[in-house]
Amino acid sequence: MGNNFPQRNPIRSIATTDDEFTEYSKLKKSRSLRDSTRRQSLTNTSKTSSSRKKISLTRPTSMMPTDAEIIDIRSLRCALPLSDMLINDEKTASNKNVQNENKLIKQLDYIHSCVRKDKGLFGMMTENIQSKHIFSNHEPENTHTLDRSPEDFQMGYQSIYLQTLDGEFIHSYWIPKSDDINSTSTLLYLHGAGGNISHRLEVVRLFHDNLHCNILIIDYRGFGKSSGSPTELGLYIDAQTAYDYLVYKQKILPENIIIFGTSLGASVAIQLVSDPLNRVKLAIFENAFISVPEIAKYFIAYAKSVIGVTKSIGFIYLFDSLPKVRRIECPCLYLTGLLDPIIPTWMSNTLYNETRTARKRHLCEYPFGKHNDLPIMPDYFENIQSFIDELPLITTPSTEQQS
């Protein structure tokens, strides 16, 4: 199935062209969804289609938290730079504002196109059960109480809330490594199901010390102190909000951003970097899975026979990563434990093999690694650092927000 021992320099790699996407390419359904009874496409419909759902920037407002600073991401994205605000030509300034809003709507439209639109009768009846098993956001007990803070691990930090594009408040820890933020890489940590960000701080400290990087870790909506309830669409928006915070608020260059996702977070990370507008230095997917229906085959007794006929019918949340990895261009590193009792190793292999358009890719397999202990495996951080060192120096033009 793969390497027998951890390798500092995994040999399975490819290099592709550095051309950027100029538009959203068409997503094809993965084999696990190809025979679905759903008739709605995962891709954007034609602009002339009357059935296309119009994405609006209006949003409900959740109860505003008062225990930390709130960053309104939509205001940051749609606000004009100071140089444009000083322009006397109101028409020019207005056009740029419209361009910012159109770019935001385009990204939201793509996110909406990647989730299931119809719940179906069976899905509506089992929504609570599916949500409980997929997100586990109320486990363990008292999971909405933060046990520790980065200060307990000798890390300087800032506790903030990111107001999402749809009005939720996402609790986050911003942990800078140095005063000069762009002098080192910045890691966006997207955790898996269950628990909250305080339960991941021990692992965050390992990344902080071994990769010497800034770190932003977020709790998805409904997790920890974040508002709202988790959904597939909501988690995708939360990740986009976190990325926007790094680029538009912290002014971090995209070529310095590393996206890291583990388990459920790996699916969220795949969604984030599949959007060509979200340029990053590297994406790391730890113990990634193909889709929820495929995972269900290993946990639900009747699913093996039912899914074989109906595929995704009855599943509200799909997290279907297979068609998305085919459009990823940034360098990708897959990490998987061969003793993982939750996610079969072959799923990471399948996703790796389908990530053909990535500029560079590696797959690292850990013979004694399970689901949550890969960071303590021998050569774990050495493999990551080795992959980073092999990446070519990428220079990108200044973005509008850095002008």
N, C-alpha and C positions, 0 to 999 in steps of 0.2 A: 504493500500500500504506500510505502514511502521510505524515508530514511529510517534506519534502525537506531541511530543515535542523534542527539542534538548536534547541529552543525553551526559553526560560527559564520560560515559563508555558504549558505544553501546553494546548490548548483542549479536548481530548476529556475531559470530566469529567462526573460525575453526582453527585447528592447523594441519599441515601436516608434513611429514618427512623433514629433513634438507639435504637430499641427493642432490648433485648438478647434473646438466645436464652434461653428458659426450659428447653428440653430439646433433645436431639440430634435434628435433623431427618433425614429419610431421604435417603441418598445414592443418586443414580441413576448407573448405569454410563455412562461416556462412550461415544461412538459407536464408538471403537476397541475397546471391550470388550463392546459390547452383544450381539454374536452369539457370545460366548465359550462354549466347551463347559463352562466351569465352572458349577456349579449353586449354589455357595455365594455368598451375598449379601455385598456390601461393607459392609452396615450391620449393626448389632446385631440379633440374632434376638430373638424374644420372650422375656421373662423366664421364661415357663412352658415354653419349649422344652427338651426333654431333651438336644438336640444342642448346646446352647450350651456353649462352652468356658469353664470356670470359671477366672477369673484369680486367681492366688495371689500373695501377697506374699513367699512363701518364695523364696530365691534362692541359687544357687551362689556361692561366693566365689573370685574369681581371686586370683592371687598379689598381695599388697599391695605397692605401690611404697613406697619409703623416701626418695625424693629431694625430696619436697615435701609440703605439708599435704594431708590427705585430708578432704573434706567429704562426709559421708553424707547424701544428699538425702532418703532415705526417713525417716530419723530426724528430720530437720528438719520434714518434712511431717506426720508423725504425732505429733510431740511436742506436748504441751499448753503454752499460754502460761503464764507465771509466775502470772498472776492466777487461772488455773484450777487450777494446782497447789496454791494456797493454800486452795482451797475445801475445807471439811470434809466436804461431801457427796460421798462417793466415787462414788455412783451418777451424779451429774451430771457429774463429771469423766470417768467411764468412758464415758458417752454421747457426750461431745464427742470423745473419742479414737476411738470407733467412727465418728463422722461424718467425721473426718479420713481414716480408712482407707477408708471407703466412697467418698469423693470421689476418692481416689487410684485405687481399683480401677475406678471409672467411667471415668477418663481412660485407664487402661491397656486397659480393655475396648474403648474407641473406637479406640485405636491398633491393637489386634489385629484389629479389624473391617475395617481399611483395607488389609490386606496379604493376599496370596494364601495360603490354607491348604494347598492340595495342590500338590505339586511336579510330580507326574506322572512317568512313566517317562522321557520325553525330557528333562524338566527335571532329574531326578536325574543323568542321564548327562552333561549339559552344565553342571552347576552351577558347576564351577570355571572354565570358560571364560566363562560369563556374569558371574561375580563379577570376573574379571580385567578384562573390557572395561568393565563398568559403574563399578566403584570405582577401579580402577588404583591401589590403595593401596600397591603395592610399586614404583611408578614415581614419579620416576626412581630410579636406583640409589642405595642407601644412604638411602632416603627416611625410614627410621625413626631417623635421626640428625638432630638439630636443628642447622642451620647457624648461626643467629643468634638473638638474643634481643631483646626490645623495648628493652633498654638500649642496644643498638647503634644504635637510631634515636632516642635521647634521650627515651625514654618510661619513666616509672616503672611498675613492674608487680609482680604477685605470681603466681608459678607454683604452680598447685594441681591436685589431682586431684578430680574429682567422681565419687563412687561412685553408679552408676546404680541404678535400681529393681530391676534384675536382676543386680546384683553386679559389673559391669565398672567399670574405673577410667579416666575420661576426662580426659586431660591438657588443661589450659586455661591461658590467660593472662588475668588480670584486670588491666585497664589503666585506672585511674581518672583522670579529668581534674582533679578537685579534691577537697578533703576533704569538702565538702558534696555528696554523691553526687546527691541529688535536686534540686540547683540547676540541673542540665542533663540532657539526654537520655542514655540508655544504649543502645548498639548491641550486639545479639547477632549476631555475624558467623558465618554458616554457609557454609564454603567448598565448592568443587566437588571433583571427583574428582582423585586423584593428589596427591602431595606431602604436606606437613604444615603446621602453623601457622607455622613459621619461614619458609616460602616466601611467606607472605601478609603479612609484616610491613611491607613497603614500601607496600602498598595500605592496610593498617591505619593507618599513619602519615598517609596522605592524609585518611582519614576523621577521625582524631584531631585534625588541624590545621584542616581545613575545616569540619567540623560541630561542633567543640569538644564532643565527647561522650565519656563513659566507654565502654569497649569490653570485651566478653567474647568471646574467640575460642576455639573448642574444636577438638580433633582427634577425629573420630568413632572409635569402636572399631575397632582394627586399623590406624589411621592414626598416624603419628608414634610417640609413646611411650605411646599409649593401649592398654589390654589388649583381648583378644578379636579377633574377626573381623567384618568388616562384613557386614551384611544390611540389607534394607529396614526390617524391624521394628526392628533395633538402632539404625539412624540416627534413626528417629523417637523412640525412647526417649532417645537421647543429647540430642536437641534439647529434649525435655521436661525432662530433667534440668538442662540449662543455664538454661532459663527459670525453673525452680523455684529455682535458686541465686540468681538476681537478686531474685526476689520474697521468698523465705523466709530467705535468708541475708543479702543486702545490703539487704533491706527497701526495695527500689526500688518506687515506685508504678507500677502497670501503665500509667498514662497517660504515663509517661516512658520506656517501653521501645520501641525500634525494632528490628524483626526484619529482618535483611538476609540474603538467600540468593542465591548466584550459581550458575548451571548446575545441577548435581546438588543443591547447597545450596538452590536456589530451590524444588525439589520438597519438600525437607525443611521449608523455611519455610512453604510452602503448607499442608502437613500440620499444622504446629504452630498456625497461626492459624485453621485451619478448626475447631478445637475451641473452642466458645464460652466455655469456662472460662478460656482463655488470652487475657485482654484485653491489648491493646497500643495504643500511640499510632499506629503506622504499620508497614506491612509493605512491604518493597522487594524485588522479584523481578527479578534481572538475568539476561538470556538464559535464560528459563525454557522448559521443553519440556512437551509434553502428557503423554507416557507413553513408557516404554521401547519397547514394540512399534512406536509411530509413528516413533521415532528410528531403530529398526533398519531401517526401510524404506530409509534413506539410506546404510546402511553394509553391509548383508548382501544379496548379489546375489539369493538366492532368496526373501528376505523379502517382496518386493513382491507376488509371486504367492501365497506361502504364507499370509501374514498376511491377504491379502484374503479368504481362505476361513475360516481357523481363528482369526483375530484373535490373542488372547493365548495360545493354547495353546503350551506349550513354554517360556514365559517364567516364571521363578521370581519375578523382581523386576519389578514393574510401574511403580511410582512414578506412578500414574495421577492426575494433578492436576486434570483437567477436572471431575469431579464434586465435588471439594473446593472449588474456587474459587467454586462456586455458593452455598456456605453461609458465605462469609467476609463479615463485617460491618465490620471495621476498615478505615480508609483504606488504599488499595493504590497503589503506584507501580511500573509496569512499565518496565524499561529494556532496550533491545535494540539490537544492532549490525546494520546492514543488510548487512555483509560477513562475517557470522559463517559460517565454513565447516563448523561442527559442528551447530549448531541453527538450522533455518530460521526466518526472522523471522516467518512467518505463525503460528507456534505461540504466540508472545507475543501477537500480535493476537487469536488465538482465545481464549486464556485471559483477556485483558483484556475482550473482549466478553461473556464468560460470568460475569464478576465483577459481577453486577448488584445484589447486595444490599449491596455495600460502601457505607459512608457517603460516600466520595469516592474517585475513581480517576483516574489519569492514565497515559498511555502516551507515553514519550519514545523516539524513534528517532534513531539516530546514523548518518548516511550512510556514514561512513568507519570505523565501529566494527567490530571483529572479536570474537573470543570472550573474550579476556583483557585487552583494552586499553581498555575503556570508561572507567575512572577517569581516564585521561589525555586523554579527548576534551574539546574545548571545551564549556564550560557544564555539564559533568557534575554537579559539586557545586552549582553555581548552581541547576540545575533541582531538585535534591533539596531544597535550602534553601528555594527558592521554594514548593515544595509544602508543606513543613512550616509555613511562615509563613501559608499560606492555611487551615490546619486550624483549626477552631473550638476554643476552650478547652473541654476536657472535664474535668469534675469527677466523681469516683467516690467512693462511700462507702469508708470505711476497711475494709481486709481484716482477716480474723481474725488473720493473722500480724503485723499492725501495731498490734493493740490493746495 
